[in-house]
Amino acid sequence: MNTIFPPEEYPGYGVTAECAAGPRVYLFEVAGLNACTATVSCSFMTVQSSNFATIQSQGNCGSVTRMVQIRTGF
């Protein structure tokens, strides 16, 4: 969230908010997370003049996959 809404840019988020281009892929190599990955993507949408950002993260570790999605207005 701080990538999209840096605290030092408050309250100008409607002008400065931005998602990273393309998904970011994280590869974990620490004990307990060896060979696990997380893919994080972000998108914007406008609904009835209100702006929203959606952040989606998908984690994979062995045969287990989990997805988390959050949406926030600005």
N, C-alpha and C positions, 0 to 999 in steps of 0.2 A: 504494500500500500504506500510506503514512503517513496517508492520509485515514481509512482503516479502522482502522489500528493505530498511533495517534500514540505515539511513543516515550515521552512523558511519562506515558502512562496504563498502561504495563507494570506489573504483570502482569494488570490488570483487564479485559482485552479481552473476556472472556466476558460482561461486563456492559455495557461501553461501546462495543463495536464497532457501527458502523452504516454502511449504504450510503446514498449520496445518493439522494433520491427521483427516480426517472426517470433516463433516460440524460442525460449531459452531452455537448453537441456543441461541438467546438472548430473554429473556422474560421481557417485560417492565411493570412496576408497578406505574409509575408516572402519575399524573393527565393528562388526554388527550390521553394517550397511554395505559391505563389500558387494560390488557389482549391482547395486541398486541405482535407479535413476529417477529423476523427477523432470517432467516437461511442463513448463509454465508458459501460458499464453495470455494475451490481454486483447480486448477489443472494446470499442466505444459504440454507443448507439444513442439516438435521440428519440424520445417518445413524448409527444405532445409538448414540445418546447423544453423538456427536461433532459439533461445529459446524464448518461450512465456509463460506468466502466465495469466490465466483467472480467474477472481474473479467474482462470481455470488452471488447476494443477493436477497432473496425473503422475502418481508414483508407482513404480514397478520394482518389485523385489522378489526374485524367484518366480513362483507361480501366483503371487499375490499382486493385485492391482487395485489402487484406490484413487478416486477422483474427488476433488474438492472444488467447488465453484462459489465465488462470492460476487455480488453485484452491489455497487455503491453509486449514489447520485452525487453530483457536484454542480 
